[in-house]
């Protein structure tokens, strides 16, 4: 069974880019443009990893992260933030995010973070 990743970002281009990268790596991927979609996918597909943008209109990333952690899931969460959002990063880590990376991001940095948290060969 393939390992599942949910990509949550309101920017279509970022979702598509990350989706293509991780499908090529061998993961099963899902995409969500907002919090409602994200929580629905977590509930129905139970991904092992969520890549979550913190700045999403409506329900922001911190609220999505809180709700994911309240669900009966073992999903790990990696957050994406813009440079300089240190308070948000600290709060997300306290809420259970395993790591973070800054936008604009380096593709290799994201790959490494995902491989560390969700290795394909385990």
N, C-alpha and C positions, 0 to 999 in steps of 0.2 A: 504494500500500500504506500502510495506517495505521501510525503510529508506536506502539510498544507500551510500556506501563508496567505493572510489577508492583508491587502494593501489599502490603506485608508487615507485618501487625500482628495481635496476638492479640485485640484488641478488635473485635468484629464491627461495631459502630456506626461506628467510624472507617474500617474497610475499605469499608463500604457508602457512606459519605459521600464519601470520596475517589474511589471507583469512579464514582459518579454525576457528580461534578464533572468528572472527566477524560474520561468518555465524552461528556458534553455539549460539551466542548472539541474533540472530534474524535479522541481517542486510542482505541486498542484497549487494554482494561485486563484485568488478571488479578489474582487475589487469593490470598493465602496466609496462613494463621493460625499457621504455625510454620516452622521452618527446613527441615525435610524437604520440605514442600510447596514452599517458596520455591525451593530448589535444583533440584527436579524441574521446576518451571516455567521457571527460567532455562535449564536444559538443553534442554527441549523447545520452548520458544517464543522463546528468545533476545531478550528485551525490550531495548530501547535504554536504558531507565531503570528503576531500582528505588527505590521509596520504602520505607525500611526502619526500623522501630521498633527501638530498641536493647534494650528490656526485653521479651523474649519468653521464656516458660518453656521449659525444655529447652535448646535451642541458642540462646544469646543473639545479639544483633545483631552483635557483633564477630566471633563465630565464623562467622556467615552471611556477613558481608562478606569475611572472609578466604577463605572457600571460593568465593565468587563471583569474587574476583580471581584465584584459582587456575585457574578454568575458562577455556576458550577462548571468551570473550565480550568484547564491547566495551561492555557495559552500564555506564552511569554509576550511581552510588549516591548518593542523598540520604538522610541519616539524620534520624530524629525522636528527640528525647530530652526528658526532663523537665528543668525548670529546675535548674541546679546540678550537672549531671553533666559538669563540665568535663574531667575526666580521660578519660572515655569519648569525648567529642567530639574531643579532641586525638588519641587513639589511632586513632579512626575516620578522621580526616583523613590521618594518617600512613599508614594502610592503603589509602587511595585514594578515600575518600568525597569528593565534589565540594563539598558544602555540607551544612548542617544547619539545622533549625528546631526550636523548642522547643514542647512540649506544655504547656498547651493552645495550639493554634496559631491563626493568623489565616489564613483561607481565601485572601485575596488574596496573602499572603506565599508560600503554597505554590504558587499558580498562577504567580506571578512566577518562583519558583525553577525550576519545571518548564519554563516557556516559555524560560527562559534556557538550560537544559541540553538541552532537546529541542524546539526550535521546530518548529511544524507546517509552516511554509512553506519548509523547506530540504530 
